[in-house]
């Protein structure tokens, strides 16, 4: 019987990684793992050491392809970043995606719960690689499927990121079938598209419907945050920028600062390598606008003492955007 790490290693193309390392004549290799794979760090290190490489393992967080350990990259010849597809090109970084080979036939038990005969297909990279096959399977059962193509930061048709749902832009379908694990991304798809989302988790063989009630609750929460921010403006606005290469939107921060100045508001740009409630505690501002990962704003806002807004919400706050034109925050470009 295969061990857990053997099953994991089957989902990673190590031969391709080693071939590229040899072509680049790398000797010392950095390994960056997401939290879910850090438990197997010894096995990962041994895999590379068996091939003659010296290894340093990153202890830093790895929330996505945007989260490259630049400090470790400075110390090694090549950094191998596991489990994510690239969202841009970084010199001396090899991305090693991690794919789940799930059973499409398990959808058979749930197809009858999809009321619409035309759906859009979306999911995270670990599942989206199999979408052409999923599309053929569904269409063979009478369901018309839209599959948005790769573009910009998106590497696979149908793929979404926590900061980018562009594959669902301008879709004609009235509902979305989301394949993945965890609720964050399918909820984001519901908010972004305003459509019903059918969420299929192949790992647990579970099927969930995310309807308009969730979206309405989310919008109420965000409206409350904007209202709270309106009452705190007298203490100034902090525009938060991340140093992470896939999240750094300094140009967006400068644009927001210009808007604030025109409205007569005091604002400053704060630059962080890590963003957390503790990092904000010593600052005096009444409102914080987050230009880094949108998940910080949407998932963690309750952890912050002061109102935490997205760039689009700040535009609503200052009257530059109408509430009816509410959009979730996306990272299309960095810089």
N, C-alpha and C positions, 0 to 999 in steps of 0.2 A: 504494500500500500504506500502511495506517495505521501511524503511529508508536505506540510503547508508551504514551505519555501520552494520545494520542487515544483509544486503546482503554480506558484507565482512565477518562477523562472521560465516555465513553459510559455508564458504570455509575453516574454521579452526577447527580442532578437539580439542575443549577445554576440552572435557571429558577426553581425553588421557593426556592432560597437567596437569589437576588437579589431576588425579589419580597418576601420577608420582610425583608431588609435595608432595602429602600426603604420598606416600611410602617413600620419602626421608625426611619426617618430616620437611619440609621447613616452615618457618614462615615469613621471609622477602624475597620478590621476586623482582628481577630487570626485567624490561621490555625493550627490545631493538627493535625499529621499524625502517623500512626504511622510507625515506622521504615521500613516497606516503601514508603511514599510520599514520604518526605523527599527522595529523589533528584530528585523532580519539583517541588520547592518553587518553582523559578523559574517554571515553567509555571502552577502554581496562583496565584502572585502576579500574573502577567500577566493571568490570566483575570479577577481582581477589579479590577485597575487599569484594564483596558479599559472597565469599567463605571463608572469614576470614583471608586473607593474607594481610600483610603490603607491600606496593608497592613503589618502586623508579623507575622512568622512565629515561632512558638514553637520554641525549640531544646530544650525539655524532652521527657522521655520521654512516650509516650502508649501505655500498655499496654492501655487499655480505656476504656469510657465512665465508669469510676470515676475516671479520671486526668485531671482538668480542670486546665489551667494557670491557676490562680487569680491568680497574680502578673501574668500578661499581661492577664487579664480586667480587672484594676484600671486598666490603661493604655489600653484601647480601648473603643469603644462597644458592640461585639458581638464575641464569640468564636465562630468556626465550627470545630466539632470534627468532624473527618472520620473516616469508616470504622466508626463504632459507633452503635448505637441507644442512646437514653437509658436509664439505670437509675434515674433520678429527675429532678426538675425543678430546673434551675439558671437563675436569672434572667440574662438577657442572653447565653445560650449557645444556638446553633443546632447541632443534631446533623445531620450529613450522612452517612447510611449509604452503604455501598459494597457492591453486590450482584454476585455472579457469575451470569451467565445460562448455566448449564451445560446439557448435553444429557442429559435424563433417559433417553433411549433407550439410552445407554451402559451402563445397568444390566442390559440384556438379557443381556450376556455373563456376568453374575455371579449372576443370580437362582437358578440351579441349585445354587449353593454354600450358599444359605440353607436349612438343614435344617428349621427351624420354619415352620409355616404361619401363625403369628401373631407379629407383631413390633411393637415400638414404634419410632417414627421420631424421631430427634433430630439436631441439628446446630447449628452456629454461625449467627449472623444472616445472614451473607453468602450462606448456602445455604438457610436455613430459610424464606425468603420464598416459595420455590417448592414447599414441602411439600404443600399441598393438591393440586397437580398430580402430585407424586410418589406421594401416597397413591392417587389414582385410577388411576395407571399400575400400581402393584403389585397393587391389588385386582382390576384387570382381568386379572391373571395368577395369580389364586388365592391371593394372600397377604393375610391380614387385617391391618389396620394400626391401631395406637393412636397418636393424635396429641394430646399434652397441650396444653392451652390456655394462653394468655398469663395471667400473674399476677404481681403485685408488680413485681419488677425485670425480669421477662421480658416482652418486647414483642411477640413473634411465637410462634404455636403451634409447639411442637417445639424452640424455641430453648434452648440451654444457654449459660451463662457459665462461666468458669473457677472462679467462686465460687458457682455456683447451678445445680443439676440438678433443680429441683423439677418439671419437666415429666415426669420419670421416677418421681415419687413415686407409690406405690400402683398401679403398672402391673400388668396381668394377663399380659402377654406374657412368654414365656420367653427372648426374645432381643431385641436392639436393632440396628437399622440406623442407623448414624451416618454422616452425609454432611458432609464438611468437608475441611480440609487440616491436616496436623500431627497428632501423636500425643497431645498433652496432653489434649485434650477427650474423645476416645473412650476413652482410658484412665480418665479421671475418671468417665465414664459406667459403665464396667465396675465400678469400685470402689464407686460410689454405689449401683448397682442390684444388684450381685452376680450379674449375668447376662452371658452371652456377648454380645460386641459384634462385629457385622460392620461394618467401616469401609471406606466407599467414598470415595475421593479423586477427584472429577471432573476436577481439573486434570491429574493424572497418569494418570487412568483405571486406578487401582490398587485392589485389593480385599484387605483384611487381616482376619484373624480374631483377636480378642483374647479368650483363654479364661481359665479359672480359674487357670491357672498364673501369669499375670501378677498377678492379684489376690492370690494367696497370697504371691508374692515381695514385693509392696508391703507387705502386712501384716507380714511378717517384718521388713522394714526399719523400719517404724514401731514395732514391739515393741522392737527393739534401741534405738531412740532413747529410748523411755520408760524402759527399763532403765538406759541411760546417765544419764538425768536423775535417776533415783533415787539414784545414787551421787554426784551433784553438789549436792544440796539444801543442804548445809551452807554453801555460798557464796551462798545466797539466790536468789530468783526475780525475773527482770525480765519484766514484762508489757508487750509492745510494742504501741503504738498508732500508726497512721498518720494524718497530718493530711489526707490526700487525702479529698475530700468523699464519694466513693463507697466508701471503705474504713474510715472512722473509726468504730470500735466502742468508744467510751470507756465506755459503760454495761456492755458485756461485760467490759472490763478491770477496772472497779470491782467487778463481781460476782466475778471470779476472785480479786481481791485480798482480798475479804471471806472467800472460801473458804480462802485461804492463811492468813489471820489466825486463823481458827477451828481450823486444823490446827497452829497454832504455828509457822508458817513466816514468815520474813522475805521480804517482796516489795515491789517498787516498780513504779510505772507509768512507762514511758519513752515520750516523745512524739517522733516522727520525721516529717520531710517526705520523706526517702528512707531506705529500709532496705537495708543492705548489710553484709557481714562487717566492712568497714573501720569502719563506724559503731559496731560493738559492741566494737571492740578495746580501747578505753580504759575500759570498764566492768568491774566486778569480779564480776558475777553468774555463778553456776554453771549456771543453766538460764534459757532464754528461751522465753516463750510468745507466739506471734505471733497478734494479732487482726486484722492487716491482710490483704492478699491471700493466700489459701491456697496459691497457687502458690509463694510464697517458701518455705513450709515443705516442700511436697512436691517441688518441682523443685530447690531450691538448698540443701537442708540439709547436703549434703556440703561445701559451701564454708565452713560455720561451724564454728569450733573447739569451741564448747559446744553441748549438745543444744538443738534447736529444735523446740518442740511446738505443736500446735494447742490451742485451748481444750478440745476434747473429750478430747484426750490428757492434758492436765493434770488433768482430772477423773478419768481412770483412774489417774493417778499418785498422787493423794491419796485414792483409794478411794471417790470419789463416783459413779463409773460403772464398771460391769464391762467387762472386755475383750470379752466376748461381745456387748456393746452398742456396739461400735466404730462410729462414724459419721464420714464425711469432713466437713471443715469447710465450711460454707456461709455466705454473707452474705445473709441475708433482709432484715434491717433495719440501718440505720446510726444512729449517735447515741451 
